[in-house]
Amino acid sequence: METFWFIVVALMLSVYVILDGFDLGAGIVHHLAGRKEVERSLILRAIGPVWDGNEVWLLASGGALFFSFPVLYAVSFSGFYLPLMMVLWLLMLRAIGIELRGHLDNPLWRQFWDFIFAVASAMLAIFFGAALGNVIRGVPINADKIFFEPLWTNFLPHGQTGILDWYTVLTGVVALVALATHGANYIAVKTSGPVQERARNISRKAGWLFVLLAIVALIATLRVRPQMLDNYKAHVWGWLIPLTVAGGMVGIQYFREKRRDFAAFLSSAMSIAGMLGGVAFGLYPNVLPSTLNESYNLTIWNTAAQPYGLRIGVIWWAIGMVLATVYFIYLYRSFYGKSSLESGGY
């Protein structure tokens, strides 16, 4: 059951990154794809019906993590207290930027909240990427399963590490570019005219940068945590995961040249899902490694809830997933097609 719940949490986090990722990406490229106020309003209109629903997956993932691996939840949330507070503020600022933008009919007011929305989206992408980098690199967990990380120490990815070092900054930049590409692809799907053309151009350029940074990040990951290859060596089928990532990256550029926006969007989703899946596969059975001593690693075995609770939880999780899936299918079908401002909105 521990392995099942490890897969469940990884899957739910991947769904969150893919869905809320294009919202964040739309914010990152907000001022690049939308040069005029009405164009930026159109971009917000494209994500307006779904952005808050997409964030539900973050809450659901946190709930699943708390239920299935309570020790990991307790250790990580106390150790990452500072960045978690920063992420919460950024999430609130992004939401406020979207919702308050149209409350006053004043250009300066809208420009201010557009700026807040864009900055908060970019910073969230960087922090989420840095968080993933911390999980891969490990944190200074001691024998009592306790750790605390300041924002930075000496910028080196070993020993008494901080939240930020050269490796986690790199993973943050990779996340920024990956979500910018993903968001640009979504905007291209949902808009037309000059905004669509700019989004396609952003996707094309950012897609190539995504490929370059992913290669650099892969080399850096194998230097920081060479153990990530152990599961790939033991299970040959695991190499399908990096092939999925590569296929998604090729698909972004191929379908972009063919001007097939939805296929390019699915390709960026596939590459992101593959990268997250590859991290989970490489870490298993670890859920949070220690940089001090491998014997202090948090694993699915020493952080999981009791077996009876895990078994009962499967029933309620299945019911919840069926309801959530039906709702999201209905939501996205309801707002199918190109976005417009004819009916008002953001």
C-alpha positions as CSV (number, residue, x, y, z in Angstrom):
1,M,0.0,0.0,0.0
2,E,2.9,2.4,0.6
3,T,4.0,2.1,-3.0
4,F,0.4,2.7,-4.2
5,W,0.1,5.9,-2.2
6,F,3.5,7.1,-3.3
7,I,2.2,6.8,-6.9
8,V,-1.0,8.5,-6.0
9,V,0.7,11.5,-4.4
10,A,3.1,11.8,-7.3
11,L,0.3,11.5,-9.8
12,M,-1.8,14.2,-8.1
13,L,1.1,16.6,-7.9
14,S,1.7,16.0,-11.6
15,V,-1.9,16.8,-12.4
16,Y,-1.6,20.0,-10.4
17,V,1.6,21.1,-12.1
18,I,0.1,20.4,-15.6
19,L,-3.2,22.2,-14.9
20,D,-2.2,25.1,-12.7
21,G,1.0,25.1,-14.6
22,F,-0.6,26.7,-17.7
23,D,-2.2,29.3,-15.4
24,L,1.2,30.1,-14.0
25,G,2.7,30.1,-17.5
26,A,0.0,32.5,-18.7
27,G,1.0,34.8,-15.9
28,I,4.7,34.5,-16.7
29,V,4.2,35.5,-20.4
30,H,1.3,37.9,-19.5
31,H,3.1,41.0,-20.7
32,L,4.9,39.4,-23.6
33,A,1.8,37.9,-25.3
34,G,-0.5,40.7,-24.3
35,R,1.0,44.1,-25.3
36,K,-2.3,46.0,-24.8
37,E,-4.7,46.1,-21.9
38,V,-7.4,44.5,-23.9
39,E,-5.1,41.7,-24.9
40,R,-4.0,41.0,-21.3
41,S,-7.7,40.9,-20.4
42,L,-8.2,38.3,-23.1
43,I,-5.4,36.1,-21.6
44,L,-7.0,36.4,-18.1
45,R,-10.3,35.5,-19.7
46,A,-8.7,32.3,-21.1
47,I,-7.8,31.1,-17.6
48,G,-10.5,32.9,-15.7
49,P,-13.0,30.0,-15.6
50,V,-10.5,27.3,-14.5
51,W,-7.6,28.8,-12.6
52,D,-9.1,28.5,-9.1
53,G,-10.4,25.0,-9.9
54,N,-6.9,23.9,-11.0
55,E,-5.5,25.0,-7.6
56,V,-7.8,22.5,-5.9
57,W,-5.3,19.8,-7.0
58,L,-2.7,21.4,-4.8
59,L,-5.0,21.1,-1.8
60,A,-6.0,17.6,-2.7
61,S,-2.3,16.6,-3.1
62,G,-1.5,18.1,0.3
63,G,-4.4,16.2,1.9
64,A,-3.3,12.9,0.3
65,L,0.2,13.5,1.5
66,F,-1.0,14.2,5.0
67,F,-3.2,11.1,5.1
68,S,-0.7,8.6,3.6
69,F,2.7,9.9,4.8
70,P,2.0,11.9,8.0
71,V,5.6,11.8,9.1
72,L,6.8,13.3,5.8
73,Y,4.1,15.9,6.0
74,A,5.2,17.0,9.5
75,V,8.9,16.9,8.9
76,S,8.8,18.8,5.6
77,F,6.2,21.4,6.6
78,S,8.2,22.3,9.7
79,G,11.6,22.3,7.9
80,F,10.3,24.2,4.9
81,Y,8.3,26.7,7.0
82,L,9.9,29.9,5.5
83,P,9.5,29.0,1.8
84,L,6.0,27.7,2.5
85,M,4.9,31.0,3.9
86,M,6.4,32.7,0.9
87,V,4.5,30.4,-1.5
88,L,1.3,31.0,0.4
89,W,1.7,34.8,0.0
90,L,2.5,34.4,-3.7
91,L,-0.6,32.3,-4.2
92,M,-2.7,34.9,-2.5
93,L,-1.1,37.7,-4.4
94,R,-1.7,35.9,-7.7
95,A,-5.4,35.4,-6.9
96,I,-5.8,39.0,-5.7
97,G,-4.1,40.2,-8.9
98,I,-6.7,38.3,-11.0
99,E,-9.8,39.1,-9.0
100,L,-9.1,42.8,-8.1
101,R,-8.0,43.8,-11.6
102,G,-11.4,44.7,-12.8
103,H,-12.8,46.3,-9.7
104,L,-11.9,49.8,-10.8
105,D,-12.2,51.2,-14.3
106,N,-8.7,52.8,-14.1
107,P,-5.7,52.0,-16.4
108,L,-3.2,52.5,-13.6
109,W,-5.1,50.2,-11.3
110,R,-5.3,47.4,-13.9
111,Q,-1.6,47.8,-14.8
112,F,-0.6,47.5,-11.2
113,W,-2.6,44.2,-10.7
114,D,-1.3,42.9,-14.0
115,F,2.2,43.4,-12.7
116,I,1.4,41.7,-9.4
117,F,-0.1,38.7,-11.3
118,A,2.9,38.3,-13.6
119,V,5.5,38.6,-10.8
120,A,3.7,36.3,-8.5
121,S,3.2,33.7,-11.2
122,A,6.9,33.8,-12.1
123,M,8.1,33.6,-8.5
124,L,5.7,30.7,-7.8
125,A,7.2,28.8,-10.8
126,I,10.7,29.4,-9.5
127,F,9.9,28.4,-5.9
128,F,8.1,25.2,-7.0
129,G,11.0,24.3,-9.2
130,A,13.4,25.0,-6.3
131,A,11.3,22.9,-4.0
132,L,11.6,20.0,-6.4
133,G,15.3,20.6,-6.5
134,N,15.4,20.4,-2.7
135,V,13.7,17.1,-2.8
136,I,16.1,15.7,-5.3
137,R,19.2,17.1,-3.7
138,G,18.1,16.3,-0.1
139,V,17.9,18.3,3.0
140,P,19.9,18.2,6.3
141,I,17.6,15.7,8.1
142,N,19.2,14.5,11.4
143,A,18.8,11.3,13.4
144,D,15.7,12.8,15.0
145,K,14.0,13.3,11.7
146,I,14.2,17.1,12.1
147,F,15.7,19.7,9.8
148,F,15.5,23.4,9.2
149,E,16.8,25.2,6.1
150,P,17.5,29.0,5.9
151,L,16.9,30.7,2.6
152,W,20.5,30.1,1.6
153,T,23.9,29.2,3.2
154,N,27.0,28.8,1.1
155,F,25.1,28.0,-2.2
156,L,26.6,24.5,-2.3
157,P,24.3,21.5,-2.6
158,H,25.7,19.4,0.2
159,G,26.1,19.5,4.0
160,Q,24.2,22.2,5.8
161,T,22.2,23.3,2.7
162,G,19.8,26.2,2.3
163,I,16.7,26.4,0.3
164,L,18.6,28.1,-2.5
165,D,21.9,26.9,-3.9
166,W,23.2,26.7,-7.5
167,Y,21.4,23.5,-8.1
168,T,18.0,24.5,-6.7
169,V,18.2,27.9,-8.5
170,L,18.8,25.9,-11.7
171,T,15.8,23.7,-11.2
172,G,13.7,26.9,-10.4
173,V,14.8,28.4,-13.7
174,V,13.9,25.1,-15.5
175,A,10.5,25.2,-14.0
176,L,10.1,28.9,-15.0
177,V,10.9,28.2,-18.6
178,A,8.9,24.9,-18.7
179,L,5.7,26.6,-17.4
180,A,6.2,29.6,-19.6
181,T,6.3,27.2,-22.6
182,H,3.2,25.4,-21.3
183,G,1.3,28.6,-20.7
184,A,2.2,30.0,-24.1
185,N,0.8,26.8,-25.7
186,Y,-2.4,27.1,-23.7
187,I,-2.8,30.8,-24.7
188,A,-2.3,29.8,-28.4
189,V,-5.1,27.3,-28.0
190,K,-7.5,29.6,-26.4
191,T,-7.0,32.9,-28.3
192,S,-6.7,34.1,-31.9
193,G,-5.2,37.1,-33.7
194,P,-2.0,38.9,-32.5
195,V,-2.1,37.3,-29.0
196,Q,-2.1,33.9,-30.5
197,E,0.7,34.7,-32.8
198,R,2.8,36.1,-30.0
199,A,2.1,33.1,-27.9
200,R,3.2,30.7,-30.7
201,N,6.4,32.7,-31.0
202,I,7.0,32.6,-27.2
203,S,6.4,28.9,-27.2
204,R,8.8,28.3,-30.0
205,K,11.7,30.2,-28.4
206,A,11.0,29.1,-24.9
207,G,10.7,25.5,-26.0
208,W,14.2,25.5,-27.3
209,L,15.5,27.1,-24.1
210,F,13.5,24.4,-22.2
211,V,15.4,21.7,-24.0
212,L,18.8,23.3,-23.3
213,L,18.1,23.8,-19.6
214,A,16.6,20.3,-19.2
215,I,19.9,18.8,-20.5
216,V,21.9,21.0,-18.2
217,A,19.7,20.1,-15.2
218,L,20.0,16.4,-16.0
219,I,23.8,16.6,-15.9
220,A,23.6,18.6,-12.7
221,T,21.2,16.2,-11.1
222,L,23.5,13.2,-11.8
223,R,26.3,15.2,-10.3
224,V,24.3,16.2,-7.2
225,R,22.5,12.9,-6.7
226,P,24.0,10.0,-8.8
227,Q,21.8,7.6,-6.9
228,M,18.9,8.8,-9.1
229,L,20.1,6.3,-11.8
230,D,19.9,3.2,-9.5
231,N,16.2,2.4,-10.3
232,Y,16.8,3.0,-14.0
233,K,19.7,0.5,-13.9
234,A,17.5,-2.0,-12.0
235,H,14.4,-1.6,-14.2
236,V,15.0,-1.2,-17.9
237,W,11.4,-0.2,-18.6
238,G,12.1,3.0,-16.5
239,W,14.0,4.4,-19.6
240,L,10.6,4.9,-21.2
241,I,10.2,7.9,-18.9
242,P,13.0,10.0,-20.3
243,L,11.9,9.0,-23.8
244,T,8.5,10.4,-22.9
245,V,10.2,13.7,-21.9
246,A,12.2,13.8,-25.1
247,G,9.1,12.9,-27.2
248,G,7.2,15.8,-25.6
249,M,9.9,18.3,-26.3
250,V,10.2,17.2,-29.9
251,G,6.4,17.4,-30.1
252,I,6.3,21.0,-28.9
253,Q,8.5,22.1,-31.8
254,Y,7.1,19.8,-34.4
255,F,3.4,20.7,-33.7
256,R,4.4,24.4,-33.3
257,E,5.8,24.5,-36.8
258,K,2.6,22.7,-38.0
259,R,0.6,25.4,-36.1
260,R,-1.3,22.6,-34.3
261,D,-1.7,24.4,-31.0
262,F,-3.6,21.8,-29.0
263,A,-1.1,19.1,-29.9
264,A,1.8,21.4,-28.9
265,F,0.0,22.0,-25.6
266,L,-0.4,18.2,-25.0
267,S,3.3,17.8,-25.8
268,S,4.4,20.3,-23.2
269,A,2.1,18.6,-20.7
270,M,3.6,15.2,-21.6
271,S,7.2,16.5,-21.1
272,I,6.3,18.1,-17.7
273,A,4.6,14.9,-16.6
274,G,7.5,12.8,-17.8
275,M,10.0,15.0,-15.9
276,L,8.0,14.7,-12.7
277,G,7.5,11.0,-13.2
278,G,11.2,10.6,-13.8
279,V,12.1,12.3,-10.5
280,A,9.6,10.1,-8.6
281,F,10.9,6.9,-10.2
282,G,14.5,7.9,-9.5
283,L,13.9,8.7,-5.8
284,Y,11.7,5.7,-4.9
285,P,11.5,4.5,-2.2
286,N,12.9,7.7,-0.8
287,V,10.6,10.6,-0.3
288,L,13.0,13.1,1.2
289,P,16.8,12.2,1.2
290,S,19.2,13.5,3.9
291,T,22.3,15.3,2.9
292,L,23.9,14.4,6.3
293,N,23.6,10.6,6.3
294,E,21.7,8.3,4.0
295,S,20.5,6.3,7.0
296,Y,18.4,9.4,7.9
297,N,16.5,9.4,4.6
298,L,12.8,9.6,4.8
299,T,11.2,6.7,2.8
300,I,7.8,5.4,2.1
301,W,8.3,2.8,4.8
302,N,9.3,5.0,7.8
303,T,6.9,7.9,7.0
304,A,3.7,6.0,6.1
305,A,0.4,5.8,8.0
306,Q,-0.8,2.5,9.5
307,P,-1.7,-0.2,6.9
308,Y,-5.4,-0.3,7.9
309,G,-5.8,3.5,7.4
310,L,-4.1,3.2,4.0
311,R,-6.4,0.5,2.9
312,I,-9.6,2.4,4.0
313,G,-8.3,5.5,2.4
314,V,-8.2,3.9,-1.0
315,I,-12.0,3.7,-1.0
316,W,-12.5,7.4,-0.2
317,W,-9.8,8.5,-2.5
318,A,-11.4,6.5,-5.4
319,I,-14.8,8.2,-4.7
320,G,-13.2,11.6,-4.6
321,M,-11.3,11.1,-7.8
322,V,-14.4,10.0,-9.7
323,L,-16.3,13.1,-8.5
324,A,-13.3,15.4,-9.3
325,T,-12.8,13.9,-12.8
326,V,-16.5,14.3,-13.7
327,Y,-16.4,17.9,-12.5
328,F,-13.3,18.8,-14.4
329,I,-14.6,17.2,-17.6
330,Y,-17.8,19.2,-17.2
331,L,-15.8,22.4,-16.5
332,Y,-13.5,22.2,-19.4
333,R,-16.3,21.1,-21.8
334,S,-18.4,24.1,-20.7
335,F,-15.6,26.6,-21.6
336,Y,-14.5,24.8,-24.8
337,G,-13.3,26.9,-27.7
338,K,-11.7,30.3,-28.1
339,S,-12.0,32.9,-25.4
340,S,-13.5,36.3,-26.0
341,L,-14.4,39.4,-24.0
342,E,-17.9,39.8,-25.6
343,S,-19.6,38.6,-22.4
344,G,-17.5,40.7,-20.1
345,G,-15.1,39.4,-17.4
346,Y,-11.5,40.0,-16.6
